Amino acid sequence: MTIRELFENNCKDSDMVELYEVIRNKTKKCKNVVEFGVWEWKITTAILAWLWRYGKLVGYDKVSKSAVAELKEVAKQERKYFSYLWWDSIVMDIPESDMLIIDTLHNANQLWAELYDSHKKIDKWIVICGTNKYSEIWEDEWHLWLKFAINKFVTDIGWWEIDKVSCEWYGFTILKKS
């Protein structure tokens, strides 16, 4: 089975059509991508489906490494480098990349740490998932919401701006380097 076939299987009856379209369009312009939060592998498969041959995807999360074994093997056969590290996205020193996709714990503290620690290594885009559902509420009651973290980040760091906000699925926000 090819990565595109795995991707098409993941997309059947999906409510993430707009996000997959964004992933496809942006990934085609990337050589290297970093993904925080790869739990269900749907976005991971979408990235790999459209990543350039010899492109590189590095994923970080705290899920089973065995769950990704098949995907890594298929990527290798298609000459795409896919590395998965079982690690916390906040403490990682990520490689320089064109795009970062964040779909981890949906609260401002987590997002803030991920954005502030990683943005210097990203050349083009940051895609933040869950920004509709968790825009003004939070995944747990002890943290601020994502909209707060995004607005503070864009205000504090002068070279990132909001490029697109979508309400589809759980929503996503794209930041672009200006």
C-alpha positions in Angstrom: 0.0 0.0 0.0 1.3 3.5 -0.8 1.2 6.5 1.4 -1.4 8.2 -0.8 -3.6 5.0 -0.5 -3.2 5.2 3.3 -4.1 8.9 3.2 -7.2 8.2 1.1 -8.3 5.5 3.5 -7.9 8.0 6.3 -9.9 10.6 4.4 -13.0 8.6 3.8 -16.0 10.3 5.5 -13.6 12.8 7.0 -14.7 16.1 8.4 -11.2 17.5 8.0 -11.4 18.2 4.2 -10.3 21.8 4.4 -7.4 21.0 6.7 -6.2 18.2 4.4 -6.4 20.7 1.5 -4.2 23.1 3.4 -1.8 20.4 4.3 -1.5 19.3 0.7 -1.0 22.8 -0.6 1.6 23.8 2.0 3.4 20.5 2.1 4.0 20.6 -1.6 6.1 23.7 -1.0 8.1 22.2 1.9 11.2 20.0 2.1 11.1 19.6 5.9 8.1 19.5 8.2 7.8 19.0 12.0 4.6 17.7 13.6 3.7 18.0 17.3 1.0 15.5 18.2 0.7 12.6 15.9 -1.8 10.5 17.9 -4.1 9.3 15.1 -1.6 9.6 12.3 -4.2 11.1 9.9 -2.4 14.5 9.5 1.0 12.6 9.5 -0.3 10.5 6.6 -1.5 13.6 4.8 1.9 15.3 5.2 3.7 12.2 3.9 1.3 11.8 1.0 2.3 15.3 -0.4 5.8 15.7 0.9 8.5 15.9 -1.8 10.5 12.8 -2.5 13.5 12.9 -0.2 11.5 15.3 2.0 11.8 14.9 5.8 9.0 14.7 8.4 9.9 14.6 12.1 7.0 13.8 14.5 6.9 14.2 18.3 4.4 12.8 20.7 4.0 10.3 23.5 2.2 7.5 21.7 3.4 4.0 20.9 6.2 3.7 18.5 4.9 0.4 17.2 1.8 2.2 15.9 3.9 4.0 13.3 6.0 1.1 12.1 4.0 0.4 8.9 3.9 4.1 8.0 7.7 4.5 8.5 8.3 1.5 6.2 6.0 2.8 3.4 7.6 6.2 3.7 11.1 4.6 3.4 10.0 2.7 0.2 8.8 6.0 -1.3 12.1 7.7 -0.4 10.6 10.0 2.2 12.3 10.4 5.5 9.9 10.0 8.5 11.2 10.0 12.0 9.1 9.7 15.1 10.4 10.6 18.5 8.5 9.6 21.7 9.1 12.9 23.5 7.5 16.0 24.8 7.2 18.7 22.2 8.0 21.5 24.7 11.5 20.2 25.6 12.6 19.2 22.0 15.1 21.2 20.0 13.5 20.7 16.6 15.4 20.7 13.3 15.0 23.7 11.0 11.9 23.2 8.9 9.6 24.9 6.5 6.4 24.1 8.4 5.4 23.2 11.9 2.0 21.5 12.7 0.8 21.6 16.3 -2.0 19.3 17.5 -1.2 18.6 21.1 -2.8 19.5 24.4 -5.2 22.3 23.6 -4.5 25.0 26.2 -2.6 28.3 26.1 0.3 27.3 28.3 1.2 24.3 26.1 0.8 26.2 22.9 2.7 29.2 24.2 5.7 27.0 25.1 5.6 25.2 21.8 5.4 28.5 19.8 8.0 30.4 21.7 10.5 27.6 21.8 10.1 26.5 18.2 9.2 29.4 15.9 12.8 30.5 15.3 13.4 27.2 13.5 10.4 27.5 11.2 10.8 29.3 7.8 7.2 29.5 6.4 4.2 28.3 8.3 2.8 27.2 11.6 -0.5 25.3 11.5 -2.3 25.1 14.9 -5.1 22.5 15.1 -8.1 22.7 17.4 -8.4 26.5 17.4 -12.2 26.6 16.8 -13.3 24.2 19.5 -10.6 25.5 22.0 -10.6 29.1 20.8 -12.3 30.5 23.9 -12.6 27.4 26.0 -9.9 25.1 27.1 -9.3 21.4 27.2 -9.0 21.4 31.0 -10.2 24.0 33.4 -6.8 25.1 34.7 -5.5 26.8 31.6 -6.3 29.7 29.3 -7.6 29.2 25.7 -5.7 28.9 22.4 -6.9 32.3 21.0 -5.2 34.0 23.9 -1.9 32.3 23.2 -2.0 32.9 19.5 -2.8 36.6 19.8 -0.1 37.1 22.4 2.4 35.3 20.3 1.7 37.3 17.2 1.8 40.5 19.2 5.0 39.7 21.0 6.9 38.3 17.9 6.8 40.8 15.1 7.6 38.5 12.2 4.6 36.1 12.5 1.0 36.9 11.4 -2.3 35.1 11.2 -2.8 33.9 7.6 -6.0 31.9 7.9 -8.5 30.9 10.5 -10.9 28.0 9.8 -13.9 26.8 11.8 -14.1 23.4 10.0 -13.6 20.3 12.1 -12.1 21.5 15.4 -10.7 24.4 13.5 -7.2 25.5 12.6 -5.2 28.6 12.4 -2.3 29.2 10.1 0.5 31.6 11.0 2.9 32.7 8.3 6.3 34.3 8.6 6.2 37.9 7.3 
